[in-house]
């Protein structure tokens, strides 16, 4: 394939929403003329997918793959949960996790460059009529790794342990899926988050009118409780609340090294559409 400037490919992607390889092929065919490339794409089926690519994809599924001492997780988004349950979409996500694992690549944008996956994505968009967006990936390596995907494929977790076995790692992953702790242990809690909690507790404590030295003790106690409740190893294990997760893994001669938790759509801002207002605006524009 002839070379075209990366800047042109980037511009065409931004103007059409199509994949890198499709944009590159169009530019090559148009001799580097971006307007002609867009015109050619309009004549093909490609731009149909581009119109869908502008819509927010905040649903979808996560998938994990665990082999030996390595595990990987990916999130691929669709617009609706209906498509997320479609076997064609789920088959595509399986292709993505396998390709990511085999390539050792967690940056899905890089994975889809110069890749058959981008072509498959375009075909799937055409077939199902929704935007499909590969969002993110992550991997861990540890002496023992395990993974868990919730039955609706919306939450996935990877866990790395220093000992024990894969079944134990999967149990810990199941706990993380259910409880969603932000950190492994209290020492890992970001200082800005602790500071924010302290401010809240201080404001609440000062309303009591107690002396400042008592207030400081109250704040310290509440922060300690906050850290314990939000640190994985200090939390009561969901399958046996009489034992903490830390004690559970310690009994197996292990410790938690790290974990990754993905939940579909977390952090994606979804625009609320007022369809009645949208229709009214369209009617007004043509009247």
N, C-alpha and C positions, 0 to 999 in steps of 0.2 A: 504494500500500500504506500502511495506517495506521501511525502511529508507535508503537513500543513502546520502553521504556527499554533502552538498550544493556546495562545490568547484568543485566536479565532474559534477554536473548538470550545473554549470556555464561554465565549460570548454567545455562540449558537446554542449551547446547552441552556444558558440563562434565558434566552429568548424563546426557546421552544419547550424546555423541560425534558427533552429527550436524552438518551444515554450517550456517553462519550463516544463509543464506537460508531453509533448511528450518525452522530453529528460529524465525526471524522470522515466517514464514508461519503456523506452528502457533500462535504466541502471538497473532498478529492474529486468527486464527480462533477462539481461545479467549478473546478479550477481555482478554488480559493475564494470565489465570489460568494459572500455570505447571503446576499439577497437572493441570488439564484438558488443557493442551497435550500433556503426557506421555501422558495417557490416549488422546487422539486419535491420537498418533503410534503407540502400541501397536496401535491398530486398523488402521493403515496398514502399508505395507511398509517405511516409513522406519526403524523401530526395528530391523529385521533388519540393516540396514547398520550401525546403531549398535553392535550387539553385536560385529560384526567390527572396528569402528573402534577397539576397545580393545586389539586384538592388536598386537604389535610388528611393524612393517614395516621390515625391515633389508636386504631385497634390492631389486631393481628395475633401473633403467637411468638413464644420463645421456644428454642430447642437446645438440648445439650447433648454432648457426646463425651464419653469417658473411656479412656483406654490407658491401661498401665498407670503411670504416674502423671498423666497429663489429661486435662479436661478443658472443654471449650463450651461457650454459650453464645447464642446469637438471638437478636430480636429482629423480626421482619414485620413491618406494619402493613395493614390494609385499612380501608375506610370503615368497614363495618364488621361486626362479629359474625354476620352471616357468611361473609367471604372467608373469615378466619377459620370457619369450620369446614370449608370446601376442601375436598380431597386433592384437587389440583393445586390449590394454594399450599396445603400442608406438604404435598410432594415437592413443591418448589423450595420450601423452607428446609426440607431434608437435604436437598441438593446443596443449599447454601451452607448448612452446618458441616456437611461432609467436605465441601471444597475448602472451607475456612480451616477445618481441622487438618486436612491433608497438606495445606499450604502453610500452616502455622501463622495464619494472617487474621488479626482481629480487627483491622481497619477495613470495613466492608466496602468503602469507597474505592480503596486500592484493589480489593478482591474483584470488584466488578469491572475494573478497567481492562480493556483488551481481553474480555472474557466472554465465554459462551453464556454465562449467567445473565449478562445484560440483555442479550438477545432473547433469552427465555423470559426475562422479566417483561420485556416489551410485548412478547406474544401473549403472556398471561394477562396483562392489562387489557389487550385487545379482546381476549376471550371472556373475561369476567366483568369488564366494564368499570373497574375501580382502580385507583392508584395503588401501586404496590411499592413500598419503600423499604429497602434494607437499611436498618437504623444503626445498629451497634453490635459489637462483639467483645468478648473478654476471654481470657484463658488463665489457668493456674497450673503450676507444677509443684508437687509435694510428694513425700514418701508414700502417702496414701491419699487418694482423691475419690470423691463421690459426687453424685449429682442427683437432683430431684426436680421434676416438673409437675406442677399441680395439674390435676385431672383436666382442667379447662385450658391448659397450655398458656395461661396468662402470667404465671409466675414460675421462674426457674432459678435454681440455686446451684452453685458449685462450692464445694468445701475441700480444703486441703488440711490433712492431719499429719502430725509427726510420727504417728504409730497407729495401732488399731487395725481395722480392716475397712473395706469399702462399704459394708453394711452399716458400720458405725458412722462413717462419713455421710451416708445417705440419711440416717436418722437425724444427724445434726442439721443437714440441709433441709429436711422436712420441718424441723423446728424453726429455722430461719425463715422459711417460706411463710409459716403461720404467724410468727411474732414480729418479724422484720426489725431485728436489732441493728442500730447504725454502726456499731463497732464490735470488735472481738473482745476487747477488755477496756476497762475504764481509762487506762493510760493512753489509749488510742483516740479518745474523744477530742475533737477539735477545740482549741482554747477559746475561739470566738463563740462557739455554741455554749460552752460552760459560762462564759462571761454574760451572754444573753440571759441564761437561766438565772444567774445570780441577780441580775437587775430586776427580773420579775419577782424573785423571792424577796429581795430587799424592799421593793415597793409594797408587797403584801405584808411583810413583817412590820414595817414602820406604821402601818395603819393600826396596829395593836397598841401603839403608844408605849411600848416597853422600852427600857433603857438600851442604849446603843450596844453595850457589851452583850446583852441578852439577844439582841437582834442579830449580831454577828454569829452567835452560836446557832441560832435558828437557821440562818442562811447556810452555814456549814453543814448542818444536819440534812437540810433539804437537798443540797448539792450532792452529798454522799448518797442519799436515797435515789436521786436522779441517775447518777452514774451506775449504781447497782442495777436499777431497773432496765437500763438501756445498754448494758454490756452483755454480750452473748454468754460468756462463761459464768456470769453471776445469775443468769435467769433460770427459773425453775423449768426443767425439761418438760415439754408439752405432753409427752407420753408417760411421764412419771414425775409429777410436781414435787415429790419428796426429795428429789435429787437435782442439783444444778447441772447445767450443761458441762461446766468445768469439771465437776466431780464425775460425771458420766464418762468423759473421755479420759480423765486421770485414772479411773478404775481399770481402763484398758491399756494403761501405760502409754497414753498418748496426750497430745495437746493440740489445740486448734492453731494452725499456721495462718490461714487466711480464708476468706469467703467472698463470693460475688453473688449478688442477688439482682435479678432483672424482673421488673413488673411491666407488662405491656402498657405503653402510653404514658408512663410516669414522666412528668416534666414537659410534656407536649401541650402547648396552649391550643385549645380547640375553640374556634370561633363559633359563637352561638348565632345561628341564622334564624331571623324572623321571616319565615316564608311568606306570610301574609303581606308584610311590608315590602318584601322583595318583589312580589307579584304586582302590588300596587304601583311600585316605582316603575316597573316595566310597562305597565298600562299607560301610566302618565307620560312616559318617554315617547310613546308612539301616537299619543292623542294630540 
